[in-house]
Amino acid sequence: MLELRNIDFSYEDSRVLRNINLSINKGEKIALLGDNGAGKTTLFLCMNGVLKYKGDILYKGKKIGNKELRKKVGLVFQEPDVQMIATTVEREVSFGPMNMKISKDEVKDRTDRAITQLNLEEFRKRAVHYLSGGEKKRVCIADIIAMDSEVVLFDEPCAFLDTRNSLLLEKILNKMAEQRTIIVSTHDMDFAYRWADRFIIMEKGSIAADGGIEVFDTDYVEKPMLWKLMKIQGMEDYSRYPRSIEEYGDMYNG
C-alpha cells in the first residue's frame, strides 16, 4: 500500500533520516520502536507529507506528493493541542472533510460517523479547550477517521493518558485496524508486544530491525515484561511466548 524509497531528511546540517526503505502492507498493525532521537517522529512527518524529504513515497504503486500524502496518510500527534485548531468538537472533526472538496452532506455524514465511533456525541458542541487529555486524544482520532485515511500514524498515543484511557485507546486502535493500516510509535514495549503484528526498530535515523517478535531477541530495544518472564522460567522458544496476560493465564490454566 505504502512504499518508502531512499528517504533522507536533514534539519539544517543534522541528518535525521538515512536511506529509509520500507514497504507497508494493507491491514498491518505496526509498532515503530526506538530511543528518543532515533527519527521516529520525523519519519512520521515525512510519511504524512508535512516535511519535504529526499527520496520517493509511493501509494498503491504510484509516486505521490506531499499534498496527496496528507489525504491518504493521517497523523495523530503526541500532544493533542498541537493538532486541534477549531473551537468546538464538531467544528474540529468537520474541518478536514470541509477542505476535501466533497459535498456538505458527505462532510456531515463523515463528521457524524467519526463523532459516534469515538463516543463523543455528548461533547459535540463543547469547546475543545475544556476537554480532558483523553477526550482531546479521541477528538484527534475522530479528525483522522473523518478524513477517511487508509493509513493512520499514531505518535506516542498513550502519552499523558491514565490507565483507563490507555485501555480505551487500545480498543479504539484494534477497531480502527479492522479497516485501516495502523502504525504506532511508542516507548511502551508491553503495549507494542501485545498489540502489533510487525515491529520496526529505528536507531540513529536508520532501520535497525524489521520483523515479527524475533526483533526482541536483539539488543536494540528493552524486552517486554512477558518476554523477560518467559526467559526467567526457562522457555527458549520465543515463538511460543504469550503476548498478553490473558494468553499467559491460558498457558498455565488451560
C-alpha positions in Angstrom: 0.0 0.0 0.0 2.7 2.5 1.0 6.3 2.2 -0.1 9.2 4.4 1.0 12.3 4.5 -1.2 15.6 6.0 -0.1 14.0 8.6 2.2 16.5 11.1 3.7 15.9 14.1 5.8 18.1 16.7 7.4 17.4 19.6 9.8 19.9 22.2 8.5 23.2 20.3 8.9 21.9 17.5 11.0 21.0 14.4 9.1 18.0 12.8 10.8 16.8 10.1 8.4 19.2 7.9 6.5 18.2 6.0 3.4 14.9 4.6 4.8 13.3 1.9 2.7 10.0 0.4 3.8 7.0 -1.4 2.3 3.8 -1.1 4.4 1.1 -3.5 3.5 -2.7 -3.1 3.8 -4.1 -4.0 7.1 -0.8 -4.2 9.1 -0.6 -3.3 12.8 2.9 -2.0 13.1 4.8 -0.7 16.2 7.6 1.8 15.4 10.2 1.5 18.2 13.5 3.2 19.1 15.1 5.6 21.6 14.4 9.3 21.7 16.1 11.0 18.8 16.1 7.8 16.6 14.0 9.6 14.0 10.5 8.1 14.6 8.6 11.4 14.7 10.5 12.8 11.7 9.7 9.7 9.7 6.0 10.1 10.5 6.1 13.8 9.4 7.7 12.7 6.1 5.1 9.9 5.6 2.3 12.4 6.3 3.7 14.9 3.8 4.4 17.6 6.5 8.2 17.7 5.8 9.9 17.9 2.4 12.2 14.9 2.1 14.6 13.4 -0.3 13.5 10.1 -2.0 10.2 8.8 -3.1 7.0 7.7 -1.4 4.6 5.5 -3.5 1.0 4.9 -2.6 -0.5 1.8 -4.2 2.4 1.7 -6.6 2.2 5.4 -7.7 4.6 8.1 -6.7 2.7 10.6 -4.6 3.5 14.2 -3.5 3.1 15.8 -0.1 -0.4 17.2 -0.7 -1.8 13.9 -1.7 0.0 12.1 1.1 -1.8 14.3 3.6 -5.1 13.0 2.2 -4.1 9.3 2.3 -2.0 9.1 5.4 -3.4 10.5 8.7 -1.2 11.5 11.6 -2.3 11.8 15.3 0.2 13.8 17.1 1.6 13.0 20.6 0.2 16.3 22.0 -3.5 16.9 21.0 -3.2 20.7 21.4 -0.8 20.7 18.6 -3.3 19.2 16.2 -6.6 20.9 17.1 -7.4 24.2 15.5 -11.2 24.7 15.8 -13.3 26.0 18.7 -15.7 23.1 19.2 -15.5 19.3 18.8 -17.9 19.3 15.9 -16.1 22.0 14.0 -12.7 20.3 14.7 -13.8 17.0 13.3 -15.5 18.5 10.3 -12.6 20.8 9.4 -10.6 18.2 7.4 -13.5 17.0 5.3 -14.6 20.6 4.6 -11.3 21.1 2.8 -11.5 18.0 0.7 -13.9 19.4 -2.0 -16.7 17.0 -1.1 -20.4 17.8 -0.7 -21.8 19.2 2.5 -23.9 16.1 3.0 -20.7 14.0 2.8 -19.0 16.3 5.3 -21.8 16.0 7.7 -22.0 12.2 7.3 -18.3 11.8 7.9 -18.3 14.1 10.9 -21.3 12.3 12.5 -19.8 8.9 11.9 -16.5 9.9 13.4 -18.1 11.5 16.5 -20.3 8.5 17.1 -17.4 6.0 16.6 -15.3 7.8 19.2 -18.2 8.2 21.7 -18.0 12.0 21.5 -21.7 12.8 21.0 -22.1 14.4 24.4 -19.1 16.7 23.6 -20.2 17.7 20.1 -20.8 21.4 21.0 -18.2 21.6 23.7 -15.2 23.9 23.4 -12.1 21.8 22.8 -10.0 23.6 25.5 -12.4 22.3 28.2 -11.8 18.7 27.3 -9.5 16.3 29.3 -6.4 14.9 27.8 -8.0 11.6 27.0 -11.0 13.4 25.4 -8.8 15.6 23.3 -6.9 12.5 22.1 -10.2 10.9 21.0 -11.1 14.1 19.1 -7.8 14.0 17.2 -8.5 10.4 16.3 -12.0 11.4 15.1 -10.3 14.0 12.9 -8.4 11.3 11.1 -11.4 9.0 10.8 -13.5 11.8 9.3 -10.7 12.3 6.7 -11.1 8.6 5.8 -7.4 8.0 5.7 -6.4 4.4 4.9 -3.1 4.6 6.7 -3.0 6.2 10.2 0.1 7.1 12.1 0.0 7.5 15.9 2.9 9.3 17.6 3.1 8.1 21.2 -0.7 7.6 21.5 -0.6 6.6 25.2 1.4 9.6 26.3 -0.3 11.7 29.0 -3.1 9.1 29.3 -4.1 7.3 32.5 -4.6 3.5 32.6 -8.3 3.7 31.9 -7.9 5.9 28.8 -4.9 3.9 27.6 -7.0 0.7 27.6 -9.8 2.6 25.9 -7.4 3.8 23.2 -6.1 0.3 22.7 -9.7 -0.9 22.0 -10.1 2.0 19.5 -6.8 1.1 17.8 -8.0 -2.5 17.4 -11.3 -1.4 16.0 -9.6 1.0 13.5 -7.2 -1.7 12.4 -10.1 -3.8 11.1 -10.4 -1.3 8.2 -7.1 0.6 8.1 -3.3 0.2 8.3 -2.1 1.4 11.7 1.4 2.4 12.6 2.1 3.3 16.2 5.3 5.0 17.5 5.7 4.0 21.2 8.2 3.5 24.0 5.7 1.2 25.8 7.2 -2.2 25.0 4.5 -4.2 26.7 1.8 -2.4 24.7 3.7 -2.8 21.4 4.4 -6.5 22.1 0.8 -7.2 22.9 -0.8 -5.2 20.1 1.4 -5.2 17.0 2.0 -7.8 14.3 5.1 -6.2 12.9 7.9 -4.3 14.7 10.2 -1.7 13.1 13.1 -0.5 15.2 14.9 2.7 14.4 18.4 3.6 15.5 20.2 6.9 14.6 17.9 7.6 11.7 18.1 4.2 10.1 16.1 0.9 10.2 17.9 -1.4 12.6 15.4 -4.2 12.6 12.1 -5.1 10.9 10.0 -8.2 11.5 7.9 -10.1 14.0 8.6 -10.8 17.6 12.1 -12.0 16.8 13.2 -8.4 16.8 13.0 -8.6 20.6 15.7 -11.2 20.6 18.2 -8.4 19.9 19.8 -5.6 21.9 18.1 -2.8 20.1 15.1 -2.3 22.5 14.1 -3.2 26.0 12.4 -6.6 26.3 8.7 -6.7 27.2 7.9 -7.9 30.7 6.3 -11.1 29.5 9.3 -11.9 27.3 11.6 -11.4 30.4 9.2 -13.6 32.5 9.3 -16.5 30.0 13.1 -16.3 29.9 13.3 -16.5 33.7 11.0 -19.5 33.5 13.4 -21.2 31.1 11.4 -21.2 27.9 13.8 -20.6 25.0 11.3 -20.9 22.1 10.0 -17.3 21.8 7.5 -18.3 19.1 5.5 -19.9 22.0 5.7 -16.9 24.2 2.3 -15.4 25.3 1.7 -11.9 24.1 -0.8 -10.8 26.8 -1.6 -11.6 30.4 -4.7 -13.4 29.2 -2.6 -15.7 27.0 -0.2 -16.2 29.8 -3.1 -17.3 32.0 -4.4 -19.7 29.3 -1.0 -21.3 29.0 -0.9 -22.3 32.7 -4.6 -22.8 33.3 -5.6 -24.4 30.0 
